[in-house]
C-alpha cells in the first residue's frame, strides 16, 4: 500500500468501515510509515477539534498549528 492509498482509506479506517483485509494492509503500512502515522494523528485531532467546536460550553482546545500541518504534509512523500 502506498501513502496515497493509505490516506484515501483514512476516513473509512477511523469510522471502522474498512474491510478486514484492507484494514490489515493499512495497519501494516502504518507500522512502517511514520509520516502516515503522524498524518493519522493530525487528522484525528482535527476531527475532534471540529466536533468540539460544535459543543458550546466545552473547554476550547487550542487549534492545531498551521506549521505542524504543513510540516506533516511536506513529509508525506514516502512511497512504500
Ligand atoms: Zn505512508
PDB file of the backbone (N, CA, C, O) and the ligand in Angstrom, with CONECT records:
HET     ZN  A 101       1
ATOM      1  N   UNK A   1       0.847  -1.199   0.000  1.00  0.00           N
ATOM      2  CA  UNK A   1       0.000   0.000   0.000  1.00  0.00           C
ATOM      3  C   UNK A   1       0.885   1.253   0.000  1.00  0.00           C
ATOM      4  O   UNK A   1       1.858   1.327   0.750  1.00  0.00           O
ATOM      5  N   UNK A   2       0.553   2.208  -0.820  1.00  0.00           N
ATOM      6  CA  UNK A   2       1.309   3.462  -0.847  1.00  0.00           C
ATOM      7  C   UNK A   2       0.695   4.453   0.139  1.00  0.00           C
ATOM      8  O   UNK A   2      -0.414   4.252   0.633  1.00  0.00           O
ATOM      9  N   UNK A   3       1.435   5.527   0.415  1.00  0.00           N
ATOM     10  CA  UNK A   3       0.921   6.568   1.303  1.00  0.00           C
ATOM     11  C   UNK A   3      -0.380   7.146   0.742  1.00  0.00           C
ATOM     12  O   UNK A   3      -1.337   7.400   1.474  1.00  0.00           O
ATOM     13  N   UNK A   4      -0.386   7.345  -0.559  1.00  0.00           N
ATOM     14  CA  UNK A   4      -1.567   7.917  -1.198  1.00  0.00           C
ATOM     15  C   UNK A   4      -2.802   7.050  -0.932  1.00  0.00           C
ATOM     16  O   UNK A   4      -3.875   7.561  -0.610  1.00  0.00           O
ATOM     17  N   UNK A   5      -2.635   5.738  -1.071  1.00  0.00           N
ATOM     18  CA  UNK A   5      -3.745   4.823  -0.816  1.00  0.00           C
ATOM     19  C   UNK A   5      -4.159   4.855   0.649  1.00  0.00           C
ATOM     20  O   UNK A   5      -5.343   4.864   0.986  1.00  0.00           O
ATOM     21  N   UNK A   6      -3.133   4.873   1.516  1.00  0.00           N
ATOM     22  CA  UNK A   6      -3.404   4.885   2.951  1.00  0.00           C
ATOM     23  C   UNK A   6      -4.246   6.108   3.324  1.00  0.00           C
ATOM     24  O   UNK A   6      -5.195   6.003   4.101  1.00  0.00           O
ATOM     25  N   UNK A   7      -3.891   7.257   2.768  1.00  0.00           N
ATOM     26  CA  UNK A   7      -4.617   8.486   3.083  1.00  0.00           C
ATOM     27  C   UNK A   7      -6.058   8.401   2.575  1.00  0.00           C
ATOM     28  O   UNK A   7      -6.986   8.907   3.206  1.00  0.00           O
ATOM     29  N   UNK A   8      -6.222   7.753   1.424  1.00  0.00           N
ATOM     30  CA  UNK A   8      -7.573   7.615   0.881  1.00  0.00           C
ATOM     31  C   UNK A   8      -8.461   6.762   1.784  1.00  0.00           C
ATOM     32  O   UNK A   8      -9.670   6.980   1.868  1.00  0.00           O
ATOM     33  N   UNK A   9      -7.847   5.788   2.457  1.00  0.00           N
ATOM     34  CA  UNK A   9      -8.605   4.885   3.324  1.00  0.00           C
ATOM     35  C   UNK A   9      -8.788   5.432   4.735  1.00  0.00           C
ATOM     36  O   UNK A   9      -9.474   4.842   5.570  1.00  0.00           O
ATOM     37  N   UNK A  10      -8.150   6.583   4.976  1.00  0.00           N
ATOM     38  CA  UNK A  10      -8.081   7.109   6.342  1.00  0.00           C
ATOM     39  C   UNK A  10      -9.454   7.297   7.003  1.00  0.00           C
ATOM     40  O   UNK A  10      -9.682   6.866   8.133  1.00  0.00           O
ATOM     41  N   UNK A  11     -10.347   7.943   6.277  1.00  0.00           N
ATOM     42  CA  UNK A  11     -11.656   8.240   6.871  1.00  0.00           C
ATOM     43  C   UNK A  11     -12.429   6.973   7.205  1.00  0.00           C
ATOM     44  O   UNK A  11     -13.025   6.854   8.275  1.00  0.00           O
ATOM     45  N   UNK A  12     -12.407   6.021   6.260  1.00  0.00           N
ATOM     46  CA  UNK A  12     -13.108   4.759   6.499  1.00  0.00           C
ATOM     47  C   UNK A  12     -12.461   3.989   7.648  1.00  0.00           C
ATOM     48  O   UNK A  12     -13.134   3.327   8.438  1.00  0.00           O
ATOM     49  N   UNK A  13     -11.131   4.097   7.713  1.00  0.00           N
ATOM     50  CA  UNK A  13     -10.404   3.440   8.797  1.00  0.00           C
ATOM     51  C   UNK A  13     -10.875   3.979  10.142  1.00  0.00           C
ATOM     52  O   UNK A  13     -11.164   3.214  11.062  1.00  0.00           O
ATOM     53  N   UNK A  14     -10.948   5.309  10.247  1.00  0.00           N
ATOM     54  CA  UNK A  14     -11.344   5.931  11.513  1.00  0.00           C
ATOM     55  C   UNK A  14     -12.799   5.629  11.836  1.00  0.00           C
ATOM     56  O   UNK A  14     -13.177   5.555  13.005  1.00  0.00           O
ATOM     57  N   UNK A  15     -13.615   5.456  10.802  1.00  0.00           N
ATOM     58  CA  UNK A  15     -15.025   5.123  11.017  1.00  0.00           C
ATOM     59  C   UNK A  15     -15.228   3.635  11.277  1.00  0.00           C
ATOM     60  O   UNK A  15     -16.339   3.196  11.574  1.00  0.00           O
ATOM     61  N   UNK A  16     -14.138   2.853  11.163  1.00  0.00           N
ATOM     62  CA  UNK A  16     -14.240   1.419  11.364  1.00  0.00           C
ATOM     63  C   UNK A  16     -14.982   0.718  10.243  1.00  0.00           C
ATOM     64  O   UNK A  16     -15.579  -0.339  10.448  1.00  0.00           O
ATOM     65  N   UNK A  17     -14.943   1.318   9.036  1.00  0.00           N
ATOM     66  CA  UNK A  17     -15.707   0.760   7.921  1.00  0.00           C
ATOM     67  C   UNK A  17     -14.859   0.000   6.908  1.00  0.00           C
ATOM     68  O   UNK A  17     -15.362  -0.461   5.884  1.00  0.00           O
ATOM     69  N   UNK A  18     -13.560  -0.126   7.207  1.00  0.00           N
ATOM     70  CA  UNK A  18     -12.698  -0.830   6.262  1.00  0.00           C
ATOM     71  C   UNK A  18     -12.909  -2.331   6.366  1.00  0.00           C
ATOM     72  O   UNK A  18     -13.059  -2.866   7.465  1.00  0.00           O
ATOM     73  N   UNK A  19     -12.920  -3.017   5.218  1.00  0.00           N
ATOM     74  CA  UNK A  19     -12.933  -4.492   5.253  1.00  0.00           C
ATOM     75  C   UNK A  19     -11.669  -4.979   5.959  1.00  0.00           C
ATOM     76  O   UNK A  19     -10.627  -4.327   5.892  1.00  0.00           O
ATOM     77  N   UNK A  20     -11.759  -6.110   6.628  1.00  0.00           N
ATOM     78  CA  UNK A  20     -10.646  -6.625   7.432  1.00  0.00           C
ATOM     79  C   UNK A  20      -9.345  -6.695   6.635  1.00  0.00           C
ATOM     80  O   UNK A  20      -8.277  -6.366   7.153  1.00  0.00           O
ATOM     81  N   UNK A  21      -9.437  -7.126   5.369  1.00  0.00           N
ATOM     82  CA  UNK A  21      -8.234  -7.256   4.539  1.00  0.00           C
ATOM     83  C   UNK A  21      -7.536  -5.922   4.331  1.00  0.00           C
ATOM     84  O   UNK A  21      -6.320  -5.809   4.488  1.00  0.00           O
ATOM     85  N   UNK A  22      -8.327  -4.912   3.974  1.00  0.00           N
ATOM     86  CA  UNK A  22      -7.757  -3.590   3.715  1.00  0.00           C
ATOM     87  C   UNK A  22      -7.217  -3.001   5.001  1.00  0.00           C
ATOM     88  O   UNK A  22      -6.156  -2.376   5.019  1.00  0.00           O
ATOM     89  N   UNK A  23      -7.949  -3.205   6.059  1.00  0.00           N
ATOM     90  CA  UNK A  23      -7.535  -2.683   7.357  1.00  0.00           C
ATOM     91  C   UNK A  23      -6.181  -3.279   7.772  1.00  0.00           C
ATOM     92  O   UNK A  23      -5.321  -2.583   8.312  1.00  0.00           O
ATOM     93  N   UNK A  24      -6.015  -4.566   7.512  1.00  0.00           N
ATOM     94  CA  UNK A  24      -4.754  -5.234   7.844  1.00  0.00           C
ATOM     95  C   UNK A  24      -3.611  -4.624   7.043  1.00  0.00           C
ATOM     96  O   UNK A  24      -2.521  -4.407   7.573  1.00  0.00           O
ATOM     97  N   UNK A  25      -3.861  -4.345   5.759  1.00  0.00           N
ATOM     98  CA  UNK A  25      -2.844  -3.700   4.922  1.00  0.00           C
ATOM     99  C   UNK A  25      -2.542  -2.306   5.429  1.00  0.00           C
ATOM    100  O   UNK A  25      -1.387  -1.884   5.479  1.00  0.00           O
ATOM    101  N   UNK A  26      -3.590  -1.599   5.802  1.00  0.00           N
ATOM    102  CA  UNK A  26      -3.447  -0.250   6.331  1.00  0.00           C
ATOM    103  C   UNK A  26      -2.574  -0.269   7.585  1.00  0.00           C
ATOM    104  O   UNK A  26      -1.654   0.538   7.727  1.00  0.00           O
ATOM    105  N   UNK A  27      -2.874  -1.202   8.493  1.00  0.00           N
ATOM    106  CA  UNK A  27      -2.092  -1.325   9.731  1.00  0.00           C
ATOM    107  C   UNK A  27      -0.633  -1.663   9.425  1.00  0.00           C
ATOM    108  O   UNK A  27       0.277  -1.171  10.092  1.00  0.00           O
ATOM    109  N   UNK A  28      -0.417  -2.514   8.405  1.00  0.00           N
ATOM    110  CA  UNK A  28       0.955  -2.866   8.030  1.00  0.00           C
ATOM    111  C   UNK A  28       1.697  -1.634   7.535  1.00  0.00           C
ATOM    112  O   UNK A  28       2.871  -1.437   7.848  1.00  0.00           O
ATOM    113  N   UNK A  29       1.010  -0.816   6.769  1.00  0.00           N
ATOM    114  CA  UNK A  29       1.647   0.406   6.262  1.00  0.00           C
ATOM    115  C   UNK A  29       1.995   1.346   7.417  1.00  0.00           C
ATOM    116  O   UNK A  29       3.085   1.915   7.462  1.00  0.00           O
ATOM    117  N   UNK A  30       1.053   1.499   8.345  1.00  0.00           N
ATOM    118  CA  UNK A  30       1.287   2.392   9.486  1.00  0.00           C
ATOM    119  C   UNK A  30       2.477   1.926  10.316  1.00  0.00           C
ATOM    120  O   UNK A  30       3.196   2.738  10.899  1.00  0.00           O
ATOM    121  N   UNK A  31       2.678   0.603  10.363  1.00  0.00           N
ATOM    122  CA  UNK A  31       3.765   0.054  11.173  1.00  0.00           C
ATOM    123  C   UNK A  31       5.130   0.460  10.628  1.00  0.00           C
ATOM    124  O   UNK A  31       6.112   0.485  11.370  1.00  0.00           O
ATOM    125  N   UNK A  32       5.196   0.776   9.341  1.00  0.00           N
ATOM    126  CA  UNK A  32       6.495   1.101   8.744  1.00  0.00           C
ATOM    127  C   UNK A  32       6.587   2.548   8.266  1.00  0.00           C
ATOM    128  O   UNK A  32       7.638   2.977   7.790  1.00  0.00           O
ATOM    129  N   UNK A  33       5.500   3.299   8.388  1.00  0.00           N
ATOM    130  CA  UNK A  33       5.489   4.640   7.816  1.00  0.00           C
ATOM    131  C   UNK A  33       5.117   5.671   8.876  1.00  0.00           C
ATOM    132  O   UNK A  33       3.943   5.843   9.204  1.00  0.00           O
ATOM    133  N   UNK A  34       6.129   6.353   9.406  1.00  0.00           N
ATOM    134  CA  UNK A  34       5.867   7.311  10.480  1.00  0.00           C
ATOM    135  C   UNK A  34       5.115   8.540   9.982  1.00  0.00           C
ATOM    136  O   UNK A  34       4.363   9.155  10.737  1.00  0.00           O
ATOM    137  N   UNK A  35       5.313   8.900   8.719  1.00  0.00           N
ATOM    138  CA  UNK A  35       4.617  10.101   8.250  1.00  0.00           C
ATOM    139  C   UNK A  35       3.116   9.871   8.147  1.00  0.00           C
ATOM    140  O   UNK A  35       2.328  10.785   8.389  1.00  0.00           O
ATOM    141  N   UNK A  36       2.718   8.655   7.788  1.00  0.00           N
ATOM    142  CA  UNK A  36       1.278   8.370   7.747  1.00  0.00           C
ATOM    143  C   UNK A  36       0.698   8.296   9.160  1.00  0.00           C
ATOM    144  O   UNK A  36      -0.444   8.700   9.380  1.00  0.00           O
ATOM    145  N   UNK A  37       1.473   7.787  10.112  1.00  0.00           N
ATOM    146  CA  UNK A  37       1.012   7.769  11.497  1.00  0.00           C
ATOM    147  C   UNK A  37       0.793   9.196  11.982  1.00  0.00           C
ATOM    148  O   UNK A  37      -0.213   9.504  12.620  1.00  0.00           O
ATOM    149  N   UNK A  38       1.765  10.068  11.664  1.00  0.00           N
ATOM    150  CA  UNK A  38       1.653  11.472  12.063  1.00  0.00           C
ATOM    151  C   UNK A  38       0.431  12.112  11.411  1.00  0.00           C
ATOM    152  O   UNK A  38      -0.294  12.886  12.036  1.00  0.00           O
ATOM    153  N   UNK A  39       0.221  11.775  10.152  1.00  0.00           N
ATOM    154  CA  UNK A  39      -0.927  12.321   9.428  1.00  0.00           C
ATOM    155  C   UNK A  39      -2.231  11.851  10.070  1.00  0.00           C
ATOM    156  O   UNK A  39      -3.168  12.629  10.251  1.00  0.00           O
ATOM    157  N   UNK A  40      -2.271  10.562  10.409  1.00  0.00           N
ATOM    158  CA  UNK A  40      -3.452   9.984  11.045  1.00  0.00           C
ATOM    159  C   UNK A  40      -3.763  10.700  12.357  1.00  0.00           C
ATOM    160  O   UNK A  40      -4.911  11.042  12.638  1.00  0.00           O
ATOM    161  N   UNK A  41      -2.709  10.921  13.159  1.00  0.00           N
ATOM    162  CA  UNK A  41      -2.899  11.597  14.446  1.00  0.00           C
ATOM    163  C   UNK A  41      -3.401  13.023  14.239  1.00  0.00           C
ATOM    164  O   UNK A  41      -4.282  13.491  14.960  1.00  0.00           O
ATOM    165  N   UNK A  42      -2.839  13.699  13.260  1.00  0.00           N
ATOM    166  CA  UNK A  42      -3.255  15.067  12.963  1.00  0.00           C
ATOM    167  C   UNK A  42      -4.712  15.089  12.517  1.00  0.00           C
ATOM    168  O   UNK A  42      -5.500  15.936  12.937  1.00  0.00           O
ATOM    169  N   UNK A  43      -5.040  14.151  11.670  1.00  0.00           N
ATOM    170  CA  UNK A  43      -6.397  14.068  11.137  1.00  0.00           C
ATOM    171  C   UNK A  43      -7.396  13.824  12.276  1.00  0.00           C
ATOM    172  O   UNK A  43      -8.444  14.464  12.365  1.00  0.00           O
ATOM    173  N   UNK A  44      -7.032  12.881  13.134  1.00  0.00           N
ATOM    174  CA  UNK A  44      -7.892  12.535  14.267  1.00  0.00           C
ATOM    175  C   UNK A  44      -8.099  13.748  15.170  1.00  0.00           C
ATOM    176  O   UNK A  44      -9.216  14.031  15.604  1.00  0.00           O
ATOM    177  N   UNK A  45      -7.003  14.462  15.447  1.00  0.00           N
ATOM    178  CA  UNK A  45      -7.070  15.649  16.299  1.00  0.00           C
ATOM    179  C   UNK A  45      -7.961  16.712  15.658  1.00  0.00           C
ATOM    180  O   UNK A  45      -8.733  17.383  16.342  1.00  0.00           O
ATOM    181  N   UNK A  46      -7.845  16.857  14.339  1.00  0.00           N
ATOM    182  CA  UNK A  46      -8.639  17.854  13.633  1.00  0.00           C
ATOM    183  C   UNK A  46     -10.122  17.520  13.726  1.00  0.00           C
ATOM    184  O   UNK A  46     -10.948  18.407  13.940  1.00  0.00           O
ATOM    185  N   UNK A  47     -10.459  16.248  13.565  1.00  0.00           N
ATOM    186  CA  UNK A  47     -11.855  15.820  13.662  1.00  0.00           C
ATOM    187  C   UNK A  47     -12.391  16.117  15.055  1.00  0.00           C
ATOM    188  O   UNK A  47     -13.526  16.569  15.208  1.00  0.00           O
ATOM    189  N   UNK A  48     -11.573  15.863  16.066  1.00  0.00           N
ATOM    190  CA  UNK A  48     -12.008  16.134  17.436  1.00  0.00           C
ATOM    191  C   UNK A  48     -12.221  17.625  17.657  1.00  0.00           C
ATOM    192  O   UNK A  48     -13.162  18.035  18.337  1.00  0.00           O
ATOM    193  N   UNK A  49     -11.343  18.428  17.080  1.00  0.00           N
ATOM    194  CA  UNK A  49     -11.473  19.879  17.212  1.00  0.00           C
ATOM    195  C   UNK A  49     -12.768  20.348  16.562  1.00  0.00           C
ATOM    196  O   UNK A  49     -13.471  21.207  17.095  1.00  0.00           O
ATOM    197  N   UNK A  50     -13.070  19.775  15.413  1.00  0.00           N
ATOM    198  CA  UNK A  50     -14.295  20.165  14.716  1.00  0.00           C
ATOM    199  C   UNK A  50     -15.525  19.787  15.529  1.00  0.00           C
ATOM    200  O   UNK A  50     -16.489  20.547  15.617  1.00  0.00           O
ATOM    201  N   UNK A  51     -15.472  18.598  16.121  1.00  0.00           N
ATOM    202  CA  UNK A  51     -16.590  18.177  16.974  1.00  0.00           C
ATOM    203  C   UNK A  51     -16.715  19.105  18.173  1.00  0.00           C
ATOM    204  O   UNK A  51     -17.813  19.523  18.539  1.00  0.00           O
ATOM    205  N   UNK A  52     -15.569  19.422  18.782  1.00  0.00           N
ATOM    206  CA  UNK A  52     -15.560  20.274  19.969  1.00  0.00           C
ATOM    207  C   UNK A  52     -16.126  21.652  19.650  1.00  0.00           C
ATOM    208  O   UNK A  52     -16.750  22.290  20.497  1.00  0.00           O
ATOM    209  N   UNK A  53     -15.903  22.100  18.427  1.00  0.00           N
ATOM    210  CA  UNK A  53     -16.357  23.425  18.027  1.00  0.00           C
ATOM    211  C   UNK A  53     -17.878  23.519  18.063  1.00  0.00           C
ATOM    212  O   UNK A  53     -18.441  24.605  18.204  1.00  0.00           O
ATOM    213  N   UNK A  54     -18.538  22.362  17.934  1.00  0.00           N
ATOM    214  CA  UNK A  54     -19.995  22.365  17.938  1.00  0.00           C
ATOM    215  C   UNK A  54     -20.564  22.275  19.356  1.00  0.00           C
ATOM    216  O   UNK A  54     -21.764  22.454  19.563  1.00  0.00           O
ATOM    217  N   UNK A  55     -19.699  21.998  20.321  1.00  0.00           N
ATOM    218  CA  UNK A  55     -20.156  21.830  21.694  1.00  0.00           C
ATOM    219  C   UNK A  55     -19.928  23.117  22.470  1.00  0.00           C
ATOM    220  O   UNK A  55     -18.829  23.359  22.969  1.00  0.00           O
ATOM    221  N   UNK A  56     -20.939  23.922  22.569  1.00  0.00           N
ATOM    222  CA  UNK A  56     -20.805  25.163  23.318  1.00  0.00           C
ATOM    223  C   UNK A  56     -20.633  24.850  24.790  1.00  0.00           C
ATOM    224  O   UNK A  56     -21.247  23.920  25.314  1.00  0.00           O
ATOM    225  N   UNK A  57     -19.793  25.632  25.455  1.00  0.00           N
ATOM    226  CA  UNK A  57     -19.580  25.424  26.870  1.00  0.00           C
ATOM    227  C   UNK A  57     -18.422  24.488  27.150  1.00  0.00           C
ATOM    228  O   UNK A  57     -17.913  24.446  28.270  1.00  0.00           O
ATOM    229  N   UNK A  58     -17.997  23.731  26.134  1.00  0.00           N
ATOM    230  CA  UNK A  58     -16.830  22.873  26.325  1.00  0.00           C
ATOM    231  C   UNK A  58     -15.579  23.747  26.354  1.00  0.00           C
ATOM    232  O   UNK A  58     -15.536  24.818  25.750  1.00  0.00           O
ATOM    233  N   UNK A  59     -14.572  23.269  27.063  1.00  0.00           N
ATOM    234  CA  UNK A  59     -13.316  23.990  27.087  1.00  0.00           C
ATOM    235  C   UNK A  59     -12.706  23.980  25.690  1.00  0.00           C
ATOM    236  O   UNK A  59     -12.565  22.927  25.068  1.00  0.00           O
ATOM    237  N   UNK A  60     -12.356  25.143  25.217  1.00  0.00           N
ATOM    238  CA  UNK A  60     -11.795  25.229  23.876  1.00  0.00           C
ATOM    239  C   UNK A  60     -10.432  24.562  23.812  1.00  0.00           C
ATOM    240  O   UNK A  60      -9.590  24.772  24.685  1.00  0.00           O
ATOM    241  N   UNK A  61     -10.217  23.763  22.785  1.00  0.00           N
ATOM    242  CA  UNK A  61      -8.926  23.134  22.572  1.00  0.00           C
ATOM    243  C   UNK A  61      -8.127  24.048  21.652  1.00  0.00           C
ATOM    244  O   UNK A  61      -8.658  24.549  20.661  1.00  0.00           O
ATOM    245  N   UNK A  62      -6.847  24.268  21.974  1.00  0.00           N
ATOM    246  CA  UNK A  62      -6.069  25.138  21.088  1.00  0.00           C
ATOM    247  C   UNK A  62      -6.015  24.570  19.675  1.00  0.00           C
ATOM    248  O   UNK A  62      -5.871  23.360  19.497  1.00  0.00           O
ATOM    249  N   UNK A  63      -6.127  25.417  18.692  1.00  0.00           N
ATOM    250  CA  UNK A  63      -6.097  24.925  17.307  1.00  0.00           C
ATOM    251  C   UNK A  63      -4.744  24.351  16.949  1.00  0.00           C
ATOM    252  O   UNK A  63      -3.713  24.746  17.494  1.00  0.00           O
ATOM    253  N   UNK A  64      -4.769  23.413  16.025  1.00  0.00           N
ATOM    254  CA  UNK A  64      -3.552  22.791  15.540  1.00  0.00           C
ATOM    255  C   UNK A  64      -2.728  23.843  14.809  1.00  0.00           C
ATOM    256  O   UNK A  64      -3.242  24.546  13.939  1.00  0.00           O
ATOM    257  N   UNK A  65      -1.439  23.953  15.164  1.00  0.00           N
ATOM    258  CA  UNK A  65      -0.624  24.959  14.467  1.00  0.00           C
ATOM    259  C   UNK A  65      -0.545  24.653  12.970  1.00  0.00           C
ATOM    260  O   UNK A  65      -0.284  23.521  12.563  1.00  0.00           O
ATOM    261  N   UNK A  66      -0.772  25.672  12.177  1.00  0.00           N
ATOM    262  CA  UNK A  66      -0.719  25.504  10.723  1.00  0.00           C
ATOM    263  C   UNK A  66       0.642  24.988  10.274  1.00  0.00           C
ATOM    264  O   UNK A  66       0.750  24.217   9.321  1.00  0.00           O
ATOM    265  N   UNK A  67       1.695  25.436  10.993  1.00  0.00           N
ATOM    266  CA  UNK A  67       3.050  24.997  10.629  1.00  0.00           C
ATOM    267  C   UNK A  67       3.200  23.484  10.758  1.00  0.00           C
ATOM    268  O   UNK A  67       3.851  22.838   9.938  1.00  0.00           O
ATOM    269  N   UNK A  68       2.583  22.932  11.808  1.00  0.00           N
ATOM    270  CA  UNK A  68       2.679  21.487  12.032  1.00  0.00           C
ATOM    271  C   UNK A  68       1.990  20.739  10.900  1.00  0.00           C
ATOM    272  O   UNK A  68       2.521  19.759  10.377  1.00  0.00           O
ATOM    273  N   UNK A  69       0.815  21.204  10.530  1.00  0.00           N
ATOM    274  CA  UNK A  69       0.080  20.569   9.442  1.00  0.00           C
ATOM    275  C   UNK A  69       0.904  20.591   8.157  1.00  0.00           C
ATOM    276  O   UNK A  69       1.014  19.585   7.455  1.00  0.00           O
ATOM    277  N   UNK A  70       1.474  21.743   7.866  1.00  0.00           N
ATOM    278  CA  UNK A  70       2.271  21.868   6.649  1.00  0.00           C
ATOM    279  C   UNK A  70       3.508  20.970   6.699  1.00  0.00           C
ATOM    280  O   UNK A  70       3.890  20.372   5.693  1.00  0.00           O
ATOM    281  N   UNK A  71       4.130  20.880   7.876  1.00  0.00           N
ATOM    282  CA  UNK A  71       5.326  20.049   8.027  1.00  0.00           C
ATOM    283  C   UNK A  71       4.990  18.587   7.768  1.00  0.00           C
ATOM    284  O   UNK A  71       5.753  17.871   7.120  1.00  0.00           O
ATOM    285  N   UNK A  72       3.843  18.151   8.281  1.00  0.00           N
ATOM    286  CA  UNK A  72       3.436  16.760   8.092  1.00  0.00           C
ATOM    287  C   UNK A  72       3.098  16.498   6.627  1.00  0.00           C
ATOM    288  O   UNK A  72       3.468  15.467   6.065  1.00  0.00           O
ATOM    289  N   UNK A  73       2.398  17.435   6.029  1.00  0.00           N
ATOM    290  CA  UNK A  73       2.050  17.271   4.621  1.00  0.00           C
ATOM    291  C   UNK A  73       3.312  17.215   3.761  1.00  0.00           C
ATOM    292  O   UNK A  73       3.390  16.443   2.805  1.00  0.00           O
ATOM    293  N   UNK A  74       4.297  18.042   4.111  1.00  0.00           N
ATOM    294  CA  UNK A  74       5.542  18.085   3.351  1.00  0.00           C
ATOM    295  C   UNK A  74       6.331  16.792   3.531  1.00  0.00           C
ATOM    296  O   UNK A  74       7.037  16.355   2.622  1.00  0.00           O
ATOM    297  N   UNK A  75       6.207  16.185   4.709  1.00  0.00           N
ATOM    298  CA  UNK A  75       6.968  14.958   4.997  1.00  0.00           C
ATOM    299  C   UNK A  75       6.312  13.732   4.382  1.00  0.00           C
ATOM    300  O   UNK A  75       6.895  12.649   4.353  1.00  0.00           O
ATOM    301  N   UNK A  76       5.117  13.913   3.901  1.00  0.00           N
ATOM    302  CA  UNK A  76       4.321  12.774   3.429  1.00  0.00           C
ATOM    303  C   UNK A  76       4.697  12.417   1.988  1.00  0.00           C
ATOM    304  O   UNK A  76       3.857  12.471   1.090  1.00  0.00           O
ATOM    305  N   UNK A  77       5.952  12.054   1.776  1.00  0.00           N
ATOM    306  CA  UNK A  77       6.404  11.805   0.413  1.00  0.00           C
ATOM    307  C   UNK A  77       6.876  10.384   0.190  1.00  0.00           C
ATOM    308  O   UNK A  77       7.253  10.032  -0.927  1.00  0.00           O
ATOM    309  N   UNK A  78       6.865   9.552   1.233  1.00  0.00           N
ATOM    310  CA  UNK A  78       7.366   8.202   1.064  1.00  0.00           C
ATOM    311  C   UNK A  78       6.414   7.379   0.192  1.00  0.00           C
ATOM    312  O   UNK A  78       5.206   7.615   0.191  1.00  0.00           O
ATOM    313  N   UNK A  79       6.951   6.435  -0.529  1.00  0.00           N
ATOM    314  CA  UNK A  79       6.129   5.536  -1.357  1.00  0.00           C
ATOM    315  C   UNK A  79       6.552   4.113  -1.006  1.00  0.00           C
ATOM    316  O   UNK A  79       7.520   3.586  -1.553  1.00  0.00           O
ATOM    317  N   UNK A  80       5.816   3.505  -0.091  1.00  0.00           N
ATOM    318  CA  UNK A  80       6.194   2.162   0.327  1.00  0.00           C
ATOM    319  C   UNK A  80       5.192   1.146  -0.202  1.00  0.00           C
ATOM    320  O   UNK A  80       5.338  -0.051   0.045  1.00  0.00           O
TER     321      UNK A  80
HETATM  322 ZN    ZN A 101       2.777   6.247   4.368  1.00  0.00          ZN
END
